[in-house]
């Protein structure tokens, strides 16, 4: 089991542990209504202190082998642009990928790059059999990210999640270790 807080690097990004001083930047980015509207459990409004409380849970979640959460930062300048995590179900050897990227960075391929790195981390470090992810049907951009990293659409759960007093359809994607091992190099 992984107990050290890992850092992953890609061509343009560094995925590192969050620090308490990231709180104001998280509030700035995650405080956008569009971010909260497209995530399963992001609070809105994102109030002062929430980010720091969330960051304080990361070390314990990792030590229990539950969730590994990374700050998505730009390699060249260290700028925090989002978050990505993988929640681990050891009994079933699965991981659930979750992510958000700040609005100013949408469409730049950052989410796909971060997701590919965390997917590899899940298979290589945690030796998972499957990694899956889900998104609201009204957010097809997240589905495109998942397809780009090799995940397959597995179905839609109709009106499955209540978000802001409305029921949302949730699309599920997944990739098996054997499929991941057969993907061409990125």
BAZAKE-205884 format. One record per residue: residue in one letter; y, x, z of N, C-alpha, C, O in turn. Coordinates in pm, whole numbers. Last residue first. Example, Ala and Ser with C-alpha at 12.3 -4.5 7.8 and 13.67 -1.06 7.14 Angstrom:
2
S; -225; 1285; 708; -106; 1367; 714; 3; 1290; 787; 114; 1341; 804
A; -569; 1319; 780; -450; 1230; 780; -330; 1320; 780; -332; 1424; 846
//
This chain:
186
X; 680; 156; -2520; 815; 99; -2540; 905; 196; -2614; 1021; 165; -2640
X; 356; 165; -2672; 459; 225; -2587; 597; 169; -2622; 625; 138; -2738
X; 180; -150; -2709; 228; -24; -2764; 337; 34; -2673; 405; -43; -2605
X; -57; -274; -2469; 73; -284; -2535; 111; -149; -2594; 78; -45; -2538
X; -287; -253; -2323; -301; -249; -2470; -169; -263; -2543; -167; -264; -2666
X; -217; -288; -2062; -269; -156; -2101; -281; -142; -2251; -284; -30; -2303
X; -153; -560; -2067; -48; -462; -2047; -93; -324; -2094; -17; -252; -2159
X; -408; -672; -2088; -310; -693; -2196; -200; -588; -2188; -158; -533; -2290
X; -519; -591; -1845; -582; -548; -1971; -488; -566; -2089; -489; -485; -2182
X; -347; -723; -1659; -353; -576; -1666; -410; -530; -1800; -356; -439; -1862
X; -178; -1004; -1810; -291; -943; -1738; -286; -792; -1754; -229; -739; -1849
X; 111; -1193; -1769; 46; -1086; -1842; -61; -1026; -1752; -39; -1001; -1634
X; 289; -1507; -1808; 207; -1409; -1737; 153; -1303; -1830; 149; -1319; -1952
X; 511; -1779; -1735; 467; -1671; -1823; 380; -1577; -1741; 394; -1568; -1619
X; 623; -2114; -1715; 545; -2003; -1657; 500; -1907; -1767; 458; -1948; -1875
X; 906; -2313; -1663; 818; -2247; -1760; 752; -2129; -1692; 816; -2052; -1621
X; 986; -2612; -1513; 970; -2469; -1489; 866; -2413; -1586; 752; -2460; -1590
X; 1235; -2864; -1509; 1109; -2815; -1564; 1104; -2664; -1544; 1206; -2596; -1556
X; 1396; -2990; -1216; 1396; -2901; -1332; 1253; -2872; -1377; 1163; -2856; -1295
X; 1575; -3252; -1072; 1445; -3189; -1090; 1445; -3113; -1222; 1489; -3164; -1325
X; 1867; -3226; -876; 1805; -3258; -1005; 1671; -3187; -1010; 1656; -3076; -960
X; 1986; -3131; -645; 1957; -3275; -655; 1907; -3320; -792; 1903; -3440; -820
X; 1978; -2850; -687; 2103; -2924; -676; 2085; -3073; -708; 2159; -3132; -788
X; 1663; -2859; -799; 1778; -2770; -794; 1902; -2856; -796; 1930; -2926; -894
X; 1331; -2887; -744; 1457; -2959; -725; 1567; -2853; -710; 1564; -2770; -619
X; 1075; -2830; -981; 1164; -2775; -878; 1290; -2861; -869; 1347; -2901; -970
X; 940; -2980; -1177; 864; -2913; -1072; 950; -2864; -955; 902; -2859; -842
X; 947; -3120; -1424; 1023; -3166; -1308; 963; -3110; -1179; 938; -3183; -1083
X; 644; -2981; -1541; 753; -3076; -1560; 813; -3121; -1427; 743; -3155; -1333
X; 567; -2667; -1609; 548; -2765; -1503; 669; -2858; -1505; 781; -2817; -1474
X; 437; -2532; -1899; 556; -2585; -1834; 515; -2686; -1727; 437; -2778; -1753
X; 268; -2222; -1990; 286; -2365; -1976; 413; -2402; -1902; 485; -2317; -1850
X; 254; -1959; -2052; 133; -2022; -1999; 148; -2172; -1977; 50; -2240; -1948
X; 351; -1711; -2274; 385; -1843; -2220; 256; -1912; -2177; 161; -1922; -2254
X; 296; -1373; -2185; 262; -1488; -2268; 302; -1616; -2196; 290; -1628; -2074
X; 478; -1063; -2187; 420; -1179; -2119; 395; -1292; -2218; 463; -1304; -2320
X; 605; -847; -2306; 463; -869; -2334; 400; -988; -2264; 280; -1011; -2280
X; 872; -828; -2284; 794; -731; -2205; 644; -759; -2215; 565; -700; -2141
X; 959; -1037; -2443; 985; -900; -2489; 906; -797; -2409; 877; -689; -2461
X; 897; -1258; -2283; 821; -1235; -2407; 838; -1091; -2454; 743; -1030; -2502
X; 1095; -1227; -2086; 952; -1219; -2050; 864; -1195; -2172; 768; -1118; -2166
X; 1329; -1265; -2235; 1306; -1138; -2163; 1157; -1122; -2135; 1101; -1015; -2158
X; 1289; -1530; -2316; 1292; -1424; -2418; 1269; -1287; -2353; 1199; -1203; -2409
X; 1313; -1660; -2070; 1186; -1664; -2142; 1178; -1555; -2247; 1072; -1495; -2267
X; 1583; -1619; -2023; 1484; -1556; -1934; 1347; -1555; -1998; 1272; -1459; -1983
X; 1691; -1781; -2222; 1714; -1636; -2228; 1615; -1562; -2138; 1568; -1454; -2173
X; 1648; -2050; -2158; 1553; -1984; -2249; 1574; -1832; -2259; 1483; -1761; -2301
X; 1693; -2241; -1930; 1738; -2102; -1936; 1644; -2022; -2027; 1568; -1938; -1980
X; 1576; -2487; -1901; 1713; -2483; -1953; 1771; -2344; -1963; 1887; -2328; -2000
X; 1343; -2434; -1767; 1335; -2458; -1910; 1473; -2453; -1975; 1485; -2418; -2093
X; 1363; -2171; -1532; 1397; -2308; -1566; 1395; -2322; -1718; 1439; -2232; -1790
X; 1076; -1954; -1506; 1220; -1978; -1524; 1241; -2126; -1555; 1150; -2197; -1598
X; 851; -1707; -1376; 885; -1844; -1413; 1036; -1855; -1427; 1112; -1779; -1368
X; 583; -1472; -1408; 723; -1506; -1382; 745; -1650; -1425; 667; -1707; -1501
X; 323; -1241; -1315; 373; -1363; -1376; 519; -1382; -1339; 571; -1315; -1250
X; 66; -1009; -1354; 205; -1030; -1313; 253; -1154; -1387; 228; -1171; -1506
X; -260; -920; -1246; -172; -1006; -1326; -33; -1004; -1266; -15; -997; -1145
X; -376; -723; -1098; -453; -777; -1209; -364; -857; -1302; -389; -863; -1423
X; -214; -426; -973; -228; -571; -986; -314; -607; -1106; -323; -532; -1203
X; -156; -177; -853; -284; -203; -920; -314; -351; -933; -426; -396; -907
X; 80; -90; -756; 11; -192; -677; -125; -229; -735; -201; -303; -673
X; 145; 104; -954; 152; 134; -811; 70; 37; -727; -2; 79; -636
X; 90; -14; -1211; 53; 124; -1178; 46; 149; -1027; -49; 210; -979
X; 178; -284; -1205; 42; -250; -1248; 0; -111; -1201; -113; -93; -1156
X; 439; -258; -1099; 342; -350; -1040; 199; -316; -1078; 109; -319; -994
X; 555; -73; -1279; 543; -40; -1137; 437; -128; -1070; 355; -79; -992
X; 560; -229; -1513; 478; -108; -1507; 453; -67; -1362; 341; -30; -1327
X; 747; -421; -1420; 613; -462; -1463; 518; -342; -1456; 409; -352; -1401
X; 969; -263; -1386; 907; -323; -1267; 767; -374; -1300; 678; -370; -1214
X; 1023; -196; -1654; 998; -91; -1555; 927; -147; -1432; 836; -84; -1379
X; 1068; -447; -1770; 958; -363; -1820; 922; -255; -1718; 805; -226; -1698
X; 1299; -526; -1628; 1173; -601; -1612; 1053; -519; -1660; 948; -523; -1597
X; 1492; -344; -1724; 1454; -344; -1581; 1319; -413; -1561; 1234; -364; -1487
X; 1497; -422; -1995; 1467; -283; -1958; 1421; -274; -1812; 1324; -205; -1781
X; 1573; -690; -1975; 1446; -655; -2037; 1403; -514; -1995; 1286; -491; -1964
X; 1827; -658; -1860; 1722; -731; -1788; 1585; -696; -1844; 1491; -675; -1768
X; 1971; -520; -2057; 1947; -459; -1925; 1832; -527; -1851; 1750; -460; -1788
X; 2048; -628; -2296; 1913; -575; -2287; 1878; -513; -2153; 1769; -458; -2136
X; 2291; -757; -2303; 2290; -612; -2327; 2153; -550; -2319; 2140; -428; -2335
X; 2304; -1021; -2230; 2291; -990; -2371; 2286; -842; -2403; 2279; -805; -2521
X; 2517; -988; -1948; 2421; -1067; -2025; 2421; -1021; -2170; 2526; -986; -2225
X; 2708; -870; -1799; 2607; -781; -1856; 2500; -856; -1935; 2405; -796; -1984
X; 2872; -1054; -1676; 2934; -960; -1770; 2833; -872; -1845; 2869; -806; -1943
X; 2680; -1189; -1502; 2725; -1247; -1628; 2789; -1147; -1725; 2762; -1153; -1845
X; 2420; -989; -1358; 2556; -1043; -1357; 2602; -1083; -1496; 2568; -1019; -1595
X; 2085; -1096; -1353; 2180; -995; -1400; 2318; -1062; -1403; 2330; -1177; -1444
X; 1789; -1141; -1165; 1917; -1193; -1214; 2005; -1074; -1252; 1999; -968; -1191
X; 1436; -1206; -1120; 1551; -1123; -1154; 1676; -1208; -1177; 1669; -1327; -1205
X; 1090; -1160; -1040; 1211; -1241; -1033; 1332; -1153; -1057; 1332; -1037; -1018
X; 741; -1171; -1075; 865; -1105; -1111; 980; -1204; -1099; 968; -1319; -1143
X; 470; -1165; -867; 566; -1252; -934; 696; -1177; -952; 755; -1126; -856
X; 139; -1041; -893; 277; -1019; -858; 365; -1115; -934; 339; -1145; -1051
X; -197; -1036; -762; -94; -1081; -855; 43; -1044; -802; 62; -1019; -683
X; -433; -1026; -609; -394; -914; -695; -296; -957; -804; -309; -920; -921
X; -491; -1208; -418; -521; -1246; -555; -484; -1139; -658; -502; -1159; -778
X; -417; -1067; -189; -546; -1135; -194; -587; -1167; -337; -704; -1154; -373
X; -152; -983; -240; -262; -886; -237; -398; -952; -252; -486; -899; -319
X; 100; -1070; -407; -6; -1148; -344; -131; -1060; -348; -206; -1060; -446
X; 435; -965; -408; 295; -927; -418; 205; -1025; -342; 231; -1057; -226
X; 714; -987; -610; 649; -1038; -489; 499; -1023; -507; 444; -1064; -609
X; 957; -784; -729; 820; -826; -754; 760; -863; -619; 755; -782; -526
X; 1294; -812; -855; 1193; -795; -749; 1056; -831; -803; 1040; -897; -906
X; 1629; -722; -920; 1496; -755; -972; 1395; -728; -862; 1409; -633; -785
X; 1978; -770; -980; 1865; -749; -889; 1736; -789; -960; 1735; -876; -1047
X; 2284; -618; -1104; 2192; -727; -1080; 2082; -689; -983; 2092; -588; -913
X; 2458; -407; -1129; 2473; -516; -1224; 2378; -632; -1199; 2388; -735; -1266
X; 2638; -142; -993; 2540; -246; -964; 2563; -365; -1056; 2674; -419; -1061
X; 2695; 171; -1137; 2745; 35; -1119; 2630; -64; -1099; 2537; -69; -1180
X; 2638; 435; -1192; 2590; 379; -1066; 2632; 236; -1041; 2608; 184; -932
X; 2699; 546; -1438; 2808; 533; -1341; 2766; 472; -1207; 2849; 458; -1117
X; 2459; 584; -1585; 2574; 672; -1606; 2679; 667; -1496; 2741; 768; -1463
X; 2276; 377; -1506; 2247; 518; -1480; 2374; 604; -1486; 2394; 689; -1399
X; 2354; 84; -1343; 2369; 160; -1467; 2360; 309; -1434; 2428; 358; -1344
X; 2109; -85; -1143; 2234; -12; -1158; 2235; 64; -1290; 2130; 102; -1342
X; 1966; -327; -959; 1971; -280; -1097; 2108; -216; -1116; 2211; -283; -1106
X; 1790; -291; -664; 1924; -308; -721; 1919; -251; -862; 1872; -139; -882
X; 1474; -440; -600; 1552; -329; -653; 1692; -376; -692; 1710; -485; -745
X; 1214; -516; -376; 1339; -558; -440; 1422; -437; -478; 1438; -343; -400
X; 897; -620; -323; 975; -499; -347; 1096; -541; -429; 1082; -597; -539
X; 715; -805; -84; 811; -804; -194; 878; -668; -202; 912; -608; -99
X; 486; -747; 87; 517; -880; 34; 604; -876; -92; 569; -936; -193
X; 410; -539; 252; 348; -550; 120; 374; -684; 55; 292; -731; -25
X; 544; -494; 480; 435; -592; 488; 363; -610; 354; 268; -687; 344
X; 740; -324; 386; 642; -271; 482; 523; -365; 500; 413; -320; 532
X; 889; -502; 225; 814; -393; 164; 705; -343; 259; 592; -320; 217
X; 999; -670; 421; 917; -728; 314; 831; -621; 247; 715; -645; 216
X; 1147; -481; 566; 1034; -549; 630; 941; -610; 525; 819; -602; 538
X; 1340; -413; 371; 1252; -310; 427; 1128; -372; 491; 1017; -322; 474
X; 1471; -664; 314; 1397; -588; 213; 1298; -488; 272; 1184; -480; 226
X; 1638; -797; 487; 1498; -839; 482; 1411; -747; 396; 1289; -752; 406
X; 1895; -703; 448; 1828; -666; 573; 1680; -705; 574; 1603; -652; 654
X; 1974; -835; 217; 1940; -692; 209; 1860; -649; 333; 1767; -569; 322
X; 2035; -1086; 333; 1928; -1073; 235; 1881; -928; 225; 1761; -902; 225
X; 2256; -1019; 491; 2135; -1076; 553; 2015; -1060; 461; 1905; -1025; 506
X; 2431; -935; 291; 2388; -840; 391; 2263; -889; 464; 2175; -810; 496
X; 2469; -1177; 154; 2411; -1062; 85; 2356; -962; 186; 2246; -910; 168
X; 2593; -1340; 349; 2462; -1376; 293; 2393; -1256; 228; 2273; -1236; 246
X; 2847; -1248; 412; 2739; -1221; 506; 2601; -1252; 449; 2502; -1197; 497
X; 3019; -1505; 243; 3024; -1373; 308; 2912; -1362; 411; 2886; -1455; 487
X; 2823; -1711; 18; 2923; -1687; 121; 2912; -1547; 181; 2809; -1481; 170
X; 2802; -1852; -272; 2744; -1732; -209; 2847; -1682; -108; 2945; -1617; -145
X; 2781; -2213; -280; 2849; -2085; -301; 2783; -1973; -222; 2717; -1995; -121
X; 2454; -2125; -349; 2587; -2142; -408; 2662; -2243; -324; 2610; -2352; -299
X; 2163; -1909; -339; 2258; -2002; -278; 2389; -2011; -358; 2428; -1916; -426
X; 1880; -1908; -543; 2007; -1843; -517; 2103; -1945; -453; 2121; -2055; -505
X; 1620; -1986; -623; 1663; -2003; -484; 1791; -1928; -448; 1809; -1890; -332
X; 1587; -1977; -905; 1514; -2075; -826; 1572; -2095; -686; 1573; -2207; -636
X; 1871; -1963; -1125; 1772; -1900; -1038; 1710; -2004; -946; 1772; -2106; -914
X; 2078; -2077; -1265; 1961; -2033; -1340; 1856; -1963; -1257; 1760; -1909; -1311
X; 2281; -2131; -1087; 2223; -2243; -1161; 2093; -2205; -1231; 2008; -2290; -1255
X; 2360; -1876; -1003; 2288; -1964; -910; 2216; -2077; -984; 2105; -2115; -949
X; 2491; -1799; -1238; 2380; -1720; -1184; 2296; -1809; -1094; 2173; -1815; -1108
X; 2690; -1989; -1270; 2586; -1978; -1374; 2468; -1895; -1326; 2355; -1920; -1368
X; 2862; -1941; -1052; 2782; -2062; -1055; 2666; -2052; -1155; 2557; -2101; -1128
X; 2875; -1626; -903; 2902; -1705; -1023; 2807; -1826; -1026; 2687; -1812; -1005
X; 2783; -1471; -698; 2868; -1584; -664; 2905; -1671; -783; 2962; -1779; -765
X; 2662; -1249; -793; 2575; -1364; -766; 2655; -1489; -729; 2601; -1599; -728
X; 2895; -1079; -813; 2811; -1113; -928; 2730; -1241; -906; 2729; -1329; -991
X; 3013; -1082; -553; 3094; -1093; -675; 3010; -1141; -792; 3050; -1233; -864
X; 2795; -1038; -384; 2871; -1163; -375; 2953; -1188; -501; 2961; -1301; -549
X; 2730; -778; -468; 2633; -887; -485; 2706; -1020; -482; 2682; -1106; -566
X; 2960; -645; -383; 2931; -651; -526; 2828; -761; -556; 2839; -829; -657
X; 2944; -673; -99; 3055; -730; -175; 3028; -743; -324; 3067; -842; -386
X; 2680; -535; -49; 2709; -677; -22; 2825; -734; -101; 2807; -837; -166
X; 2631; -272; -62; 2624; -344; -189; 2665; -491; -172; 2684; -562; -271
X; 2614; -164; 191; 2747; -166; 129; 2748; -227; -12; 2853; -235; -75
X; 2341; -173; 240; 2427; -274; 303; 2563; -281; 237; 2622; -388; 227
X; 2159; -124; -65; 2223; -72; 56; 2315; -180; 111; 2362; -266; 37
X; 1848; -163; -235; 1982; -210; -201; 2029; -141; -75; 1949; -105; 11
X; 1674; 98; -410; 1684; 3; -298; 1830; -41; -279; 1923; 35; -305
X; 1710; 95; -772; 1706; 160; -642; 1705; 55; -532; 1731; -62; -557
X; 1684; 176; -1089; 1647; 64; -1002; 1622; 125; -866; 1525; 198; -846
X; 1901; 280; -1329; 1833; 326; -1208; 1809; 201; -1124; 1904; 129; -1091
X; 1908; 279; -1691; 1919; 218; -1559; 1854; 302; -1450; 1764; 382; -1475
X; 1855; 372; -1944; 1994; 338; -1911; 2016; 296; -1767; 2130; 278; -1724
X; 1583; 451; -1940; 1679; 522; -2025; 1823; 496; -1982; 1905; 588; -1983
X; 1499; 426; -1589; 1475; 396; -1730; 1579; 472; -1810; 1656; 550; -1753
X; 1347; 474; -1271; 1449; 511; -1368; 1404; 474; -1508; 1287; 490; -1543
X; 1316; 353; -939; 1262; 363; -1075; 1377; 396; -1170; 1490; 352; -1150
X; 1240; 416; -607; 1346; 414; -707; 1279; 435; -841; 1195; 524; -857
X; 1094; 256; -313; 1092; 330; -438; 1222; 320; -517; 1303; 229; -497
X; 1056; 304; 15; 1142; 228; -75; 1157; 305; -206; 1225; 407; -211
X; 718; 328; 117; 847; 391; 94; 926; 309; -5; 869; 251; -98
X; 485; 187; 103; 571; 161; 219; 707; 229; 206; 801; 193; 277
X; 223; 47; -79; 351; 117; -90; 436; 84; 33; 457; -34; 64
X; -118; 84; 0; 0; 0; 0; 124; 88; 0; 131; 190; 69
//
